[in-house]
């Protein structure tokens, strides 16, 4: 995918989620700005790193970490921000969007670190 188009799409998604959060959930500009940042970076990095690296994997050594990452994010977004917390449903949803966006970005930054370290090791080992 064209890099400019990739980042335009990522920014569009981030801004859309941010506007929706601001208008319907929580009218806090700083909170919404961070949500826009996380969703834009997370989506853009997913196109770069996560999409080409994922696929069906039958080996437990690989699949367990993917499952753990998704499961922990789901746990944080659903049970960590649970209906028993004394906050409004709107704030609960906004916090869920925040958790998912920050997780998406963190997973891709971690993947980028691993891929670049592996590439440096491979290049350095080839001398």
VENRA-V248087 format. One record per pair of residues at least 12 apart in sequence whose ideal C-beta (glycine too) atoms are under 10 Angstrom apart, sorted by the first residue. I is the first residue (numbers start at 0). J is the second residue. If there is no record, write none. Layout:
BEGIN
<<I,J> <I,J>>
END
This chain:
BEGIN
<<0,46> <0,47> <0,50> <2,43> <2,46> <2,47> <4,46> <5,42> <5,43> <5,44> <5,45> <5,46> <5,47> <6,39> <6,40> <6,42> <6,43> <6,46> <6,47> <7,43> <8,39> <8,42> <8,43> <8,46> <9,38> <9,39> <9,40> <9,41> <9,42> <9,43> <9,44> <9,45> <9,46> <9,47> <10,35> <10,38> <10,39> <10,40> <10,42> <10,43> <11,39> <11,42> <12,35> <12,38> <12,39> <12,41> <12,42> <12,43> <12,100> <13,34> <13,35> <13,36> <13,37> <13,38> <13,39> <13,40> <13,41> <13,42> <13,43> <13,100> <14,31> <14,34> <14,35> <14,38> <14,39> <15,35> <15,38> <16,31> <16,34> <16,35> <16,37> <16,38> <16,39> <16,42> <16,93> <16,96> <16,99> <16,100> <17,30> <17,31> <17,32> <17,33> <17,34> <17,35> <17,36> <17,37> <17,38> <17,39> <17,96> <17,100> <18,31> <18,35> <19,31> <19,34> <19,92> <19,93> <19,96> <20,34> <20,35> <20,38> <20,89> <20,92> <20,93> <20,96> <20,97> <20,100> <21,34> <21,35> <21,93> <23,89> <23,92> <23,93> <24,87> <24,88> <24,89> <24,90> <24,91> <24,92> <24,93> <24,94> <24,95> <24,96> <25,87> <25,89> <25,90> <25,92> <25,93> <25,94> <25,96> <25,97> <26,89> <27,90> <27,93> <30,90> <30,93> <30,94> <30,96> <30,97> <31,93> <31,96> <31,97> <33,97> <33,100> <33,101> <34,93> <34,94> <34,96> <34,97> <34,99> <34,100> <34,101> <35,100> <36,100> <36,101> <36,104> <37,96> <37,97> <37,98> <37,99> <37,100> <37,101> <37,102> <37,103> <37,104> <37,105> <38,96> <38,97> <38,99> <38,100> <38,101> <38,103> <38,104> <39,100> <39,104> <40,100> <40,101> <40,103> <40,104> <40,105> <40,107> <40,108> <41,99> <41,100> <41,101> <41,102> <41,103> <41,104> <41,105> <41,106> <41,107> <41,108> <42,100> <42,103> <42,104> <42,107> <43,104> <43,107> <44,103> <44,104> <44,105> <44,106> <44,107> <44,108> <44,110> <44,111> <45,103> <45,104> <45,106> <45,107> <45,110> <46,107> <47,107> <47,110> <47,111> <47,114> <48,106> <48,107> <48,108> <48,109> <48,110> <48,111> <48,112> <48,113> <48,114> <48,115> <49,103> <49,106> <49,107> <49,110> <49,111> <51,114> <52,107> <52,110> <52,113> <52,114> <53,65> <53,110> <65,106> <68,102> <68,105> <68,106> <68,109> <68,110> <69,102> <69,106> <71,102> <72,98> <72,99> <72,101> <72,102> <72,103> <72,105> <72,106> <73,98> <73,99> <73,102> <74,98> <75,94> <75,95> <75,98> <75,99> <75,101> <75,102> <76,91> <76,92> <76,94> <76,95> <76,96> <76,97> <76,98> <76,99> <76,102> <77,91> <77,95> <77,98> <79,94> <79,95> <79,98> <80,92> <80,93> <80,94> <80,95> <80,97> <80,98>>
END
